[in-house]
């Protein structure tokens, strides 16, 4: 359940909700109780918040998959001497670069829709 609020009386509901969303000009207590804060006092931003959250979660899972795949394949090969250390280091750098570039997709997607 998602709950949005902006006042002190909303703080208990925000902490009990699965996802608490505070408004930008809400009270400090409300913003501390929420998991997310809308930068504008516009409830029409909630669908965009949900979309962005889902995309972020998907990218995190992809990044974990690629990092785990590298560590399961390249590290054991390097340990037993089947992969030269320079190649292993380059693969690690490539893996880290992939994670960074993949994460940048979130930012690109966040700005793809015009502001209202």
The first five atom37 places (N, CA, C, CB, O) and aatype in JSON, in Angstrom:
{
  "aatype": [20, 20, 20, 20, 20, 20, 20, 20, 20, 20, 20, 20, 20, 20, 20, 20, 20, 20, 20, 20, 20, 20, 20, 20, 20, 20, 20, 20, 20, 20, 20, 20, 20, 20, 20, 20, 20, 20, 20, 20, 20, 20, 20, 20, 20, 20, 20, 20, 20, 20, 20, 20, 20, 20, 20, 20, 20, 20, 20, 20, 20, 20, 20, 20, 20, 20, 20, 20, 20, 20, 20, 20, 20, 20, 20, 20, 20, 20, 20, 20, 20, 20, 20, 20, 20, 20, 20, 20, 20, 20, 20, 20, 20, 20, 20, 20, 20, 20, 20, 20, 20, 20, 20, 20, 20, 20, 20, 20, 20, 20, 20, 20, 20, 20, 20, 20],
  "atom_mask": [
    [1, 1, 1, 1, 1],
    [1, 1, 1, 1, 1],
    [1, 1, 1, 1, 1],
    [1, 1, 1, 1, 1],
    [1, 1, 1, 1, 1],
    [1, 1, 1, 1, 1],
    [1, 1, 1, 1, 1],
    [1, 1, 1, 1, 1],
    [1, 1, 1, 1, 1],
    [1, 1, 1, 1, 1],
    [1, 1, 1, 1, 1],
    [1, 1, 1, 1, 1],
    [1, 1, 1, 1, 1],
    [1, 1, 1, 1, 1],
    [1, 1, 1, 1, 1],
    [1, 1, 1, 1, 1],
    [1, 1, 1, 1, 1],
    [1, 1, 1, 1, 1],
    [1, 1, 1, 1, 1],
    [1, 1, 1, 1, 1],
    [1, 1, 1, 1, 1],
    [1, 1, 1, 1, 1],
    [1, 1, 1, 1, 1],
    [1, 1, 1, 1, 1],
    [1, 1, 1, 1, 1],
    [1, 1, 1, 1, 1],
    [1, 1, 1, 1, 1],
    [1, 1, 1, 1, 1],
    [1, 1, 1, 1, 1],
    [1, 1, 1, 1, 1],
    [1, 1, 1, 1, 1],
    [1, 1, 1, 1, 1],
    [1, 1, 1, 1, 1],
    [1, 1, 1, 1, 1],
    [1, 1, 1, 1, 1],
    [1, 1, 1, 1, 1],
    [1, 1, 1, 1, 1],
    [1, 1, 1, 1, 1],
    [1, 1, 1, 1, 1],
    [1, 1, 1, 1, 1],
    [1, 1, 1, 1, 1],
    [1, 1, 1, 1, 1],
    [1, 1, 1, 1, 1],
    [1, 1, 1, 1, 1],
    [1, 1, 1, 1, 1],
    [1, 1, 1, 1, 1],
    [1, 1, 1, 1, 1],
    [1, 1, 1, 1, 1],
    [1, 1, 1, 1, 1],
    [1, 1, 1, 1, 1],
    [1, 1, 1, 1, 1],
    [1, 1, 1, 1, 1],
    [1, 1, 1, 1, 1],
    [1, 1, 1, 1, 1],
    [1, 1, 1, 1, 1],
    [1, 1, 1, 1, 1],
    [1, 1, 1, 1, 1],
    [1, 1, 1, 1, 1],
    [1, 1, 1, 1, 1],
    [1, 1, 1, 1, 1],
    [1, 1, 1, 1, 1],
    [1, 1, 1, 1, 1],
    [1, 1, 1, 1, 1],
    [1, 1, 1, 1, 1],
    [1, 1, 1, 1, 1],
    [1, 1, 1, 1, 1],
    [1, 1, 1, 1, 1],
    [1, 1, 1, 1, 1],
    [1, 1, 1, 1, 1],
    [1, 1, 1, 1, 1],
    [1, 1, 1, 1, 1],
    [1, 1, 1, 1, 1],
    [1, 1, 1, 1, 1],
    [1, 1, 1, 1, 1],
    [1, 1, 1, 1, 1],
    [1, 1, 1, 1, 1],
    [1, 1, 1, 1, 1],
    [1, 1, 1, 1, 1],
    [1, 1, 1, 1, 1],
    [1, 1, 1, 1, 1],
    [1, 1, 1, 1, 1],
    [1, 1, 1, 1, 1],
    [1, 1, 1, 1, 1],
    [1, 1, 1, 1, 1],
    [1, 1, 1, 1, 1],
    [1, 1, 1, 1, 1],
    [1, 1, 1, 1, 1],
    [1, 1, 1, 1, 1],
    [1, 1, 1, 1, 1],
    [1, 1, 1, 1, 1],
    [1, 1, 1, 1, 1],
    [1, 1, 1, 1, 1],
    [1, 1, 1, 1, 1],
    [1, 1, 1, 1, 1],
    [1, 1, 1, 1, 1],
    [1, 1, 1, 1, 1],
    [1, 1, 1, 1, 1],
    [1, 1, 1, 1, 1],
    [1, 1, 1, 1, 1],
    [1, 1, 1, 1, 1],
    [1, 1, 1, 1, 1],
    [1, 1, 1, 1, 1],
    [1, 1, 1, 1, 1],
    [1, 1, 1, 1, 1],
    [1, 1, 1, 1, 1],
    [1, 1, 1, 1, 1],
    [1, 1, 1, 1, 1],
    [1, 1, 1, 1, 1],
    [1, 1, 1, 1, 1],
    [1, 1, 1, 1, 1],
    [1, 1, 1, 1, 1],
    [1, 1, 1, 1, 1],
    [1, 1, 1, 1, 1],
    [1, 1, 1, 1, 1],
    [1, 1, 1, 1, 1],
    [1, 1, 1, 1, 1]
  ],
  "atom_positions": [
    [[0.84, -1.17, 0.0], [0.0, 0.0, 0.0], [0.89, 1.24, 0.0], [-0.96, -0.01, 1.21], [1.83, 1.32, 0.79]],
    [[0.61, 2.19, -0.85], [1.34, 3.45, -0.95], [0.5, 4.53, -0.28], [1.65, 3.82, -2.44], [-0.69, 4.66, -0.56]],
    [[1.13, 5.3, 0.6], [0.46, 6.4, 1.28], [1.27, 7.66, 1.03], [0.31, 6.13, 2.81], [2.49, 7.67, 1.16]],
    [[0.57, 8.74, 0.65], [1.21, 10.04, 0.45], [0.66, 11.02, 1.47], [0.99, 10.56, -1.0], [-0.54, 11.02, 1.76]],
    [[1.54, 11.87, 2.01], [1.09, 12.85, 2.98], [2.04, 14.02, 3.06], [0.94, 12.21, 4.34], [3.15, 14.0, 2.54]],
    [[1.55, 15.08, 3.77], [2.38, 16.28, 3.89], [2.37, 16.88, 5.29], [1.91, 17.31, 2.91], [3.09, 17.85, 5.54]],
    [[1.59, 16.35, 6.19], [1.48, 16.94, 7.51], [1.94, 16.02, 8.62], [0.07, 17.35, 7.77], [2.18, 14.83, 8.39]],
    [[2.06, 16.56, 9.84], [2.51, 15.79, 11.0], [1.58, 14.62, 11.25], [2.59, 16.68, 12.24], [2.02, 13.53, 11.64]],
    [[0.29, 14.83, 11.04], [-0.68, 13.76, 11.28], [-0.55, 12.6, 10.29], [-2.09, 14.32, 11.22], [-1.12, 11.54, 10.52]],
    [[0.18, 12.78, 9.2], [0.38, 11.73, 8.2], [1.56, 10.82, 8.53], [0.58, 12.34, 6.83], [1.66, 9.72, 7.97]],
    [[2.44, 11.24, 9.4], [3.67, 10.49, 9.69], [3.41, 9.06, 10.15], [4.47, 11.22, 10.75], [4.08, 8.15, 9.66]],
    [[2.46, 8.81, 11.07], [2.22, 7.41, 11.47], [1.76, 6.53, 10.3], [1.18, 7.37, 12.58], [2.17, 5.37, 10.2]],
    [[0.93, 7.07, 9.43], [0.45, 6.29, 8.28], [1.59, 6.01, 7.31], [-0.69, 7.04, 7.56], [1.65, 4.93, 6.72]],
    [[2.49, 6.97, 7.14], [3.62, 6.78, 6.23], [4.55, 5.68, 6.73], [4.4, 8.09, 6.07], [5.08, 4.91, 5.94]],
    [[4.74, 5.61, 8.04], [5.63, 4.58, 8.57], [5.0, 3.2, 8.52], [6.02, 4.9, 10.0], [5.72, 2.21, 8.42]],
    [[3.69, 3.11, 8.58], [2.99, 1.83, 8.52], [2.79, 1.32, 7.09], [1.65, 1.94, 9.2], [2.61, 0.12, 6.88]],
    [[2.83, 2.21, 6.13], [2.58, 1.85, 4.73], [3.76, 1.06, 4.16], [2.33, 3.1, 3.87], [4.88, 1.14, 4.67]],
    [[3.49, 0.29, 3.1], [4.57, -0.4, 2.39], [5.52, 0.64, 1.79], [4.0, -1.33, 1.28], [6.74, 0.47, 1.82]],
    [[4.94, 1.7, 1.24], [5.72, 2.8, 0.67], [5.08, 4.1, 1.14], [5.78, 2.73, -0.9], [3.91, 4.36, 0.88]],
    [[5.88, 4.92, 1.82], [5.4, 6.22, 2.26], [6.02, 7.3, 1.4], [5.74, 6.46, 3.75], [7.23, 7.3, 1.17]],
    [[5.2, 8.22, 0.91], [5.66, 9.3, 0.05], [5.27, 10.63, 0.68], [5.07, 9.17, -1.39], [4.1, 10.87, 0.96]],
    [[6.25, 11.48, 0.9], [6.0, 12.81, 1.47], [6.03, 13.84, 0.34], [7.05, 13.16, 2.56], [6.67, 13.65, -0.69]],
    [[5.33, 14.91, 0.57], [5.33, 16.02, -0.39], [6.5, 16.94, -0.06], [3.97, 16.8, -0.35], [6.94, 17.0, 1.08]],
    [[6.99, 17.65, -1.06], [8.19, 18.47, -0.91], [8.07, 19.51, 0.19], [8.51, 19.15, -2.22], [9.04, 19.78, 0.9]],
    [[6.91, 20.11, 0.34], [6.74, 21.17, 1.33], [6.06, 20.66, 2.59], [5.93, 22.32, 0.73], [5.44, 21.43, 3.34]],
    [[6.18, 19.36, 2.82], [5.61, 18.79, 4.03], [6.47, 19.08, 5.24], [5.42, 17.29, 3.88], [7.52, 19.72, 5.14]],
    [[6.02, 18.61, 6.37], [6.77, 18.83, 7.6], [8.0, 17.93, 7.64], [5.88, 18.58, 8.84], [8.06, 16.92, 6.94]],
    [[8.97, 18.3, 8.46], [10.19, 17.51, 8.6], [9.89, 16.1, 9.09], [11.17, 18.2, 9.55], [10.51, 15.13, 8.65]],
    [[8.94, 15.99, 10.02], [8.57, 14.68, 10.56], [8.01, 13.8, 9.46], [7.54, 14.83, 11.71], [8.33, 12.61, 9.39]],
    [[7.2, 14.35, 8.6], [6.62, 13.59, 7.5], [7.7, 13.12, 6.53], [5.57, 14.44, 6.75], [7.69, 11.97, 6.1]],
    [[8.62, 14.01, 6.19], [9.68, 13.63, 5.25], [10.62, 12.59, 5.86], [10.48, 14.87, 4.83], [11.15, 11.75, 5.13]],
    [[10.84, 12.63, 7.16], [11.68, 11.63, 7.82], [10.97, 10.27, 7.87], [12.04, 12.08, 9.24], [11.63, 9.24, 7.88]],
    [[9.65, 10.27, 7.9], [8.87, 9.04, 7.99], [8.69, 8.35, 6.65], [7.52, 9.32, 8.6], [8.36, 7.16, 6.6]],
    [[8.9, 9.07, 5.57], [8.64, 8.55, 4.23], [9.87, 7.91, 3.61], [8.13, 9.66, 3.33], [11.0, 8.24, 3.95]],
    [[9.62, 6.97, 2.69], [10.71, 6.36, 1.92], [11.07, 7.2, 0.72], [10.32, 4.95, 1.47], [12.19, 7.12, 0.22]],
    [[10.14, 8.03, 0.25], [10.39, 8.88, -0.92], [9.77, 10.25, -0.68], [9.8, 8.23, -2.22], [8.8, 10.39, 0.07]],
    [[10.34, 11.26, -1.31], [9.82, 12.62, -1.21], [9.64, 13.15, -2.63], [10.78, 13.55, -0.36], [10.58, 13.16, -3.42]],
    [[8.43, 13.59, -2.93], [8.18, 14.22, -4.23], [8.74, 15.63, -4.21], [6.65, 14.23, -4.57], [8.52, 16.37, -3.25]],
    [[9.46, 16.0, -5.23], [10.11, 17.32, -5.26], [9.13, 18.45, -5.53], [11.21, 17.34, -6.31], [9.42, 19.61, -5.26]],
    [[7.97, 18.11, -6.05], [6.9, 19.09, -6.25], [5.65, 18.56, -5.57], [6.64, 19.37, -7.77], [5.44, 17.35, -5.51]],
    [[4.82, 19.45, -5.07], [3.57, 19.04, -4.44], [2.53, 18.74, -5.52], [3.06, 20.15, -3.47], [1.59, 19.5, -5.72]],
    [[2.73, 17.61, -6.19], [1.86, 17.22, -7.29], [1.67, 15.71, -7.26], [2.44, 17.68, -8.67], [2.59, 14.96, -7.59]],
    [[0.49, 15.26, -6.86], [0.23, 13.83, -6.75], [0.24, 13.13, -8.11], [-1.1, 13.6, -6.07], [0.3, 11.9, -8.17]],
    [[0.18, 13.9, -9.19], [0.26, 13.28, -10.52], [1.64, 12.7, -10.8], [-0.1, 14.3, -11.61], [1.82, 11.99, -11.78]],
    [[2.62, 13.0, -9.93], [3.97, 12.44, -10.07], [4.06, 11.01, -9.52], [4.97, 13.33, -9.35], [5.06, 10.34, -9.76]],
    [[3.05, 10.55, -8.8], [3.11, 9.21, -8.19], [3.3, 8.09, -9.22], [1.86, 8.96, -7.4], [4.12, 7.2, -8.98]],
    [[2.58, 8.08, -10.35], [2.84, 7.01, -11.33], [4.28, 7.03, -11.85], [1.88, 7.13, -12.5], [4.86, 5.97, -12.09]],
    [[4.85, 8.22, -12.02], [6.24, 8.32, -12.46], [7.17, 7.79, -11.38], [6.59, 9.79, -12.8], [8.18, 7.15, -11.7]],
    [[6.87, 8.04, -10.12], [7.66, 7.52, -9.01], [7.65, 5.99, -9.01], [7.13, 8.05, -7.67], [8.69, 5.36, -8.82]],
    [[6.49, 5.41, -9.21], [6.38, 3.95, -9.24], [7.15, 3.39, -10.43], [4.89, 3.51, -9.31], [7.86, 2.4, -10.29]],
    [[7.02, 4.01, -11.6], [7.73, 3.56, -12.8], [9.25, 3.63, -12.59], [7.32, 4.41, -14.03], [9.98, 2.7, -12.92]],
    [[9.71, 4.74, -12.05], [11.14, 4.92, -11.81], [11.65, 3.92, -10.77], [11.42, 6.36, -11.36], [12.76, 3.4, -10.9]],
    [[10.86, 3.66, -9.75], [11.26, 2.69, -8.72], [11.38, 1.29, -9.3], [10.25, 2.69, -7.58], [12.32, 0.56, -9.0]],
    [[10.42, 0.92, -10.14], [10.49, -0.41, -10.77], [11.7, -0.53, -11.69], [9.2, -0.68, -11.56], [12.37, -1.55, -11.71]],
    [[11.96, 0.53, -12.45], [13.11, 0.5, -13.36], [14.41, 0.42, -12.56], [13.12, 1.76, -14.27], [15.32, -0.32, -12.94]],
    [[14.5, 1.16, -11.47], [15.69, 1.13, -10.62], [15.91, -0.26, -10.05], [15.57, 2.15, -9.48], [17.03, -0.76, -10.05]],
    [[14.86, -0.89, -9.58], [14.96, -2.24, -9.02], [15.43, -3.23, -10.09], [13.61, -2.69, -8.44], [16.26, -4.09, -9.82]],
    [[14.9, -3.09, -11.31], [15.29, -3.97, -12.42], [16.78, -3.79, -12.76], [14.42, -3.69, -13.67], [17.49, -4.77, -12.98]],
    [[17.24, -2.56, -12.79], [18.65, -2.3, -13.11], [19.56, -2.82, -11.99], [18.89, -0.79, -13.32], [20.63, -3.35, -12.27]],
    [[19.15, -2.68, -10.76], [19.94, -3.23, -9.64], [20.08, -4.73, -9.8], [19.28, -2.89, -8.28], [21.18, -5.27, -9.62]],
    [[19.0, -5.42, -10.12], [19.07, -6.87, -10.31], [19.99, -7.24, -11.47], [17.67, -7.45, -10.54], [20.76, -8.19, -11.37]],
    [[19.92, -6.48, -12.58], [20.81, -6.73, -13.72], [22.28, -6.54, -13.32], [20.46, -5.8, -14.91], [23.13, -7.35, -13.68]],
    [[22.56, -5.48, -12.59], [23.93, -5.21, -12.16], [24.45, -6.32, -11.24], [24.02, -3.86, -11.44], [25.59, -6.74, -11.37]],
    [[23.61, -6.77, -10.34], [24.02, -7.87, -9.46], [24.28, -9.14, -10.26], [22.94, -8.13, -8.4], [25.22, -9.88, -9.96]],
    [[23.45, -9.4, -11.26], [23.65, -10.58, -12.11], [25.01, -10.52, -12.79], [22.53, -10.69, -13.15], [25.76, -11.5, -12.75]],
    [[25.34, -9.39, -13.43], [26.6, -9.28, -14.16], [27.8, -9.34, -13.23], [26.63, -8.0, -14.96], [28.81, -9.96, -13.56]],
    [[27.7, -8.71, -12.08], [28.82, -8.76, -11.12], [29.0, -10.19, -10.61], [28.57, -7.8, -9.94], [30.13, -10.66, -10.48]],
    [[27.91, -10.86, -10.32], [27.99, -12.25, -9.85], [28.53, -13.15, -10.96], [26.6, -12.75, -9.38], [29.36, -14.02, -10.7]],
    [[28.07, -12.95, -12.18], [28.54, -13.78, -13.3], [30.05, -13.62, -13.48], [27.81, -13.39, -14.61], [30.76, -14.61, -13.68]],
    [[30.54, -12.39, -13.41], [31.99, -12.17, -13.53], [32.72, -12.92, -12.42], [32.33, -10.66, -13.48], [33.69, -13.63, -12.67]],
    [[32.25, -12.74, -11.2], [32.95, -13.35, -10.06], [32.87, -14.88, -10.08], [32.37, -12.83, -8.76], [33.78, -15.54, -9.59]],
    [[31.81, -15.42, -10.63], [31.7, -16.88, -10.7], [32.54, -17.48, -11.83], [30.25, -17.28, -10.88], [32.93, -18.65, -11.75]],
    [[32.8, -16.7, -12.87], [33.54, -17.22, -14.03], [35.0, -16.78, -14.01], [32.87, -16.77, -15.33], [35.9, -17.61, -14.0]],
    [[35.23, -15.49, -14.02], [36.59, -14.98, -14.2], [37.49, -15.2, -12.99], [36.53, -13.52, -14.52], [38.66, -15.55, -13.15]],
    [[36.98, -15.0, -11.8], [37.83, -15.14, -10.61], [38.35, -16.57, -10.47], [37.04, -14.75, -9.35], [39.56, -16.74, -10.29]],
    [[37.51, -17.61, -10.55], [38.06, -18.96, -10.45], [39.06, -19.28, -11.57], [36.94, -19.98, -10.49], [40.06, -19.95, -11.33]],
    [[38.8, -18.79, -12.79], [39.75, -19.02, -13.88], [41.09, -18.34, -13.6], [39.17, -18.5, -15.21], [42.15, -18.89, -13.92]],
    [[41.06, -17.17, -13.0], [42.29, -16.46, -12.66], [43.02, -17.17, -11.52], [41.99, -15.0, -12.28], [44.25, -17.24, -11.52]],
    [[42.27, -17.69, -10.56], [42.89, -18.37, -9.42], [43.65, -19.62, -9.85], [41.82, -18.73, -8.38], [44.74, -19.88, -9.34]],
    [[43.08, -20.39, -10.76], [43.75, -21.62, -11.19], [44.76, -21.38, -12.31], [42.71, -22.64, -11.66], [45.39, -22.32, -12.78]],
    [[44.92, -20.13, -12.73], [45.94, -19.8, -13.71], [45.51, -19.91, -15.15], [47.1, -20.66, -13.5], [46.35, -19.8, -16.04]],
    [[44.23, -20.11, -15.42], [43.75, -20.21, -16.8], [43.46, -18.84, -17.43], [42.5, -21.06, -16.85], [43.23, -18.73, -18.63]],
    [[43.47, -17.81, -16.59], [43.21, -16.46, -17.08], [44.36, -15.57, -16.59], [41.8, -15.92, -16.58], [44.6, -15.46, -15.39]],
    [[45.05, -14.96, -17.51], [46.18, -14.1, -17.17], [45.69, -12.97, -16.26], [46.86, -13.52, -18.46], [44.6, -12.45, -16.47]],
    [[46.47, -12.58, -15.25], [46.04, -11.51, -14.33], [45.69, -10.19, -15.03], [47.14, -11.26, -13.33], [44.78, -9.49, -14.59]],
    [[46.4, -9.87, -16.09], [46.1, -8.63, -16.81], [44.72, -8.73, -17.47], [47.18, -8.34, -17.89], [43.94, -7.77, -17.45]],
    [[44.42, -9.88, -18.04], [43.1, -10.1, -18.66], [42.02, -10.07, -17.59], [43.07, -11.44, -19.44], [40.95, -9.5, -17.81]],
    [[42.28, -10.69, -16.44], [41.31, -10.68, -15.34], [41.06, -9.26, -14.85], [41.8, -11.57, -14.18], [39.91, -8.89, -14.57]],
    [[42.11, -8.47, -14.74], [41.95, -7.08, -14.31], [41.16, -6.28, -15.34], [43.33, -6.43, -14.09], [40.31, -5.46, -14.97]],
    [[41.43, -6.5, -16.62], [40.68, -5.8, -17.67], [39.21, -6.22, -17.66], [41.3, -6.1, -19.06], [38.32, -5.4, -17.85]],
    [[38.97, -7.51, -17.42], [37.59, -7.99, -17.34], [36.87, -7.38, -16.14], [37.55, -9.52, -17.25], [35.69, -7.06, -16.23]],
    [[37.58, -7.23, -15.03], [36.97, -6.61, -13.85], [36.63, -5.15, -14.14], [37.92, -6.71, -12.63], [35.55, -4.68, -13.77]],
    [[37.54, -4.44, -14.8], [37.27, -3.05, -15.17], [36.08, -2.96, -16.12], [38.52, -2.41, -15.82], [35.24, -2.07, -16.0]],
    [[36.02, -3.88, -17.07], [34.89, -3.91, -18.01], [33.59, -4.2, -17.29], [35.13, -4.95, -19.11], [32.55, -3.6, -17.6]],
    [[33.63, -5.12, -16.34], [32.45, -5.45, -15.56], [31.97, -4.24, -14.76], [32.74, -6.64, -14.62], [30.77, -3.94, -14.73]],
    [[32.9, -3.54, -14.13], [32.54, -2.34, -13.37], [32.0, -1.25, -14.29], [33.75, -1.82, -12.58], [31.04, -0.56, -13.94]],
    [[32.61, -1.1, -15.45], [32.14, -0.1, -16.41], [30.73, -0.43, -16.89], [33.09, -0.01, -17.61], [29.9, 0.47, -17.05]],
    [[30.47, -1.71, -17.11], [29.13, -2.11, -17.53], [28.1, -1.73, -16.48], [29.08, -3.62, -17.79], [27.02, -1.23, -16.81]],
    [[28.43, -1.96, -15.2], [27.5, -1.64, -14.12], [27.21, -0.14, -14.1], [28.07, -2.1, -12.75], [26.06, 0.27, -13.93]],
    [[28.23, 0.68, -14.28], [28.05, 2.13, -14.26], [27.2, 2.57, -15.45], [29.41, 2.85, -14.29], [26.24, 3.33, -15.29]],
    [[27.54, 2.09, -16.65], [26.79, 2.47, -17.85], [25.35, 1.97, -17.77], [27.48, 1.91, -19.12], [24.42, 2.68, -18.15]],
    [[25.16, 0.76, -17.28], [23.81, 0.23, -17.13], [23.0, 1.08, -16.14], [23.86, -1.23, -16.66], [21.81, 1.3, -16.35]],
    [[23.64, 1.54, -15.08], [22.94, 2.37, -14.09], [22.56, 3.73, -14.66], [23.82, 2.55, -12.86], [21.56, 4.32, -14.23]],
    [[23.33, 4.23, -15.6], [23.0, 5.52, -16.21], [21.69, 5.47, -16.98], [24.14, 5.96, -17.13], [21.09, 6.51, -17.25]],
    [[21.24, 4.28, -17.34], [19.94, 4.17, -18.02], [18.81, 4.68, -17.15], [19.67, 2.71, -18.42], [17.82, 5.19, -17.66]],
    [[18.95, 4.56, -15.85], [17.91, 5.05, -14.94], [17.77, 6.55, -15.09], [18.24, 4.68, -13.47], [16.66, 7.07, -15.21]],
    [[18.9, 7.24, -15.08], [18.87, 8.69, -15.2], [18.29, 9.15, -16.53], [20.27, 9.26, -15.02], [17.5, 10.09, -16.59]],
    [[18.69, 8.47, -17.61], [18.18, 8.81, -18.94], [16.66, 8.64, -18.97], [18.84, 7.94, -20.03], [15.95, 9.49, -19.51]],
    [[16.17, 7.55, -18.4], [14.73, 7.29, -18.38], [13.95, 8.26, -17.52], [14.47, 5.91, -17.92], [12.78, 8.53, -17.77]],
    [[14.61, 8.78, -16.47], [13.93, 9.71, -15.57], [13.65, 11.04, -16.24], [14.76, 9.94, -14.32], [12.71, 11.74, -15.86]],
    [[14.44, 11.39, -17.24], [14.28, 12.68, -17.91], [13.61, 12.57, -19.27], [15.63, 13.35, -18.07], [13.55, 13.54, -20.02]],
    [[13.11, 11.39, -19.59], [12.54, 11.19, -20.92], [11.15, 11.79, -21.08], [12.48, 9.74, -21.24], [10.71, 12.04, -22.2]],
    [[10.47, 12.02, -19.97], [9.12, 12.58, -20.06], [9.16, 14.05, -19.7], [8.15, 11.83, -19.13], [9.89, 14.44, -18.79]],
    [[8.39, 14.87, -20.4], [8.39, 16.31, -20.11], [7.76, 16.6, -18.75], [7.65, 17.08, -21.21], [6.83, 15.91, -18.34]],
    [[8.28, 17.6, -18.07], [7.72, 18.01, -16.77], [6.41, 18.72, -17.0], [8.72, 18.94, -16.0], [6.2, 19.37, -18.03]],
    [[5.52, 18.6, -16.02], [4.21, 19.26, -16.14], [4.2, 20.55, -15.4], [3.1, 18.38, -15.62], [3.18, 21.25, -15.39]]
  ]
}
